[in-house]
Amino acid sequence: MGESSLAVQKLYQQWEIAIDANLSDHLATELEFLAFLSAATTLTEVATDALATREYFLEEHVRQWLPQFCRDLQKEATVEAYK
């Protein structure tokens, strides 16, 4: 498991979210975590931490690989919906 995956797992653990290690850096898992954090921003007692974590997660992890993933998907896709 790479450094990035370990960092993501640490964030999940900080928010008491249990994720299978094999799925920790899967796109669907990360989007679900972002949805969770977005929902948590509406809760007064954790709103500030949730917002900070969401911005950190987006900047330091998701934005590091997702744009290239989308370009690669569009370039290599054989299914029209992904082009």
N, C-alpha and C positions, 0 to 999 in steps of 0.2 A: 504494500500500500504506500502510495506516494505522500509527500509532505502536504500537498494540497488536500488530499483526501483526509488526512489526519486532522488538519486544521478545520475542515468542514465538520468532521465528527465531533471535535471539541465544542464547536458552536451548538450542535444539536444537544450535546450533553449539558451544556450550560443552561439550556432551556428545557431540560429534563425530557427530551424526546429520544426515544429508543428507535434506532434504525439499524437494519441489517448492514453490516460492514460492506457487503458487496453492492449495496444500493446507495451508499452515502453520497456518492458524487454523480448519481444518475439524474438526468435532467428533470424527470417527473418528481423525484424526491426534493430536489432543490426548489422547484416551483411551488411545491406544497409547503415547504418551509417558508418561502417568501409570503405565501398566502397566510400562513399561521402568524408570521410577524406582522403583517399588515392588519390582521384582525386584532392582534394584541395591542396595536397602537391606539385602539379605542378604549382600552382599559386603563383608567387613571393610574393605578398602582404600578404598571409596567410600561406605560406608553413611551416614556423617554428612552428606556433601555431597548424596547422593541424597535423604535425608530432608528436608534444608533446602530443596533445589530443589523437591521435590514440594509441600511446604507453601507455599512462595512462589508456585509456579505455580497452585495451587488458589486461594489467597487473592487474589492480584493479577490473575489472569486468568480462570480458569474460573468462579469464584463471582461474577464481575462480570457475566456475561452468561447463564450457563446457566439459572439459575432463571427468568428472564424468557422465555427461549427455550422452556422446558418449559411455562410458563403459556400462551404464545402457541400452541404446538403443540396443547395440549389444547383450547384455545378454537376454533382454526381447522381442526382435523383433520377430514377426511372419512372416513378409514379408522378403523374401530372400535378397532383395536389402539393407536392413538395418542391416543385420547380419554381 
